[in-house]
Amino acid sequence: MLTLSNIILIFLPAMVANMAPVFASKYNILLWLNKPIDFGRTLNGKRMLGENKTFRGLVVGVAAALCMGILLTFFTDIYPYNSFPLAIVYSGATGFAALLADSIKSFFKRRVGIESGQLWIPFDQIDFVIGASLVAMFFVEISFIMFMVAIICIGFLSYIVSRIGFALHIKKDL
């Protein structure tokens, strides 16, 4: 049966991967990896991705997704967390896909002239859900309804969490 809690569980590694780079930045985790993925390159005078898309964020995000997937094997028996090896592959893949989608969104954000840190609603809230969905569908059945519920609910939750993070000075910008 499709429930909101199952949808959240399916996307939880991606959600954690999406949030982890913010904490890595705030608490100076793995400083030696704090190098931009685009190496400072520009396209038509604009940064490819920007300073906020770093190797540190990628590594910490995927590691956080993996940890969440492993934790879920202990607390739920829903697929794909009912198998330890599958949970690792699934959570790592969806975490990576979430961060890749965020980087792709940043590329387009720069192309339309939106600076790093400026809001681009709704894309800033749903990019990682789209990326995670594209990978998750190879593991679990993601119906159009499930996808739309995830986009709306997780997108709204992402916006709220971002506002809270900014208010608590965990995030530098919205």
Beta strands, then each sheet from edge to edge (+ up, - down):
strand 1: 42-43
strand 2: 46-47
sheet 1: 1+ 2-
end
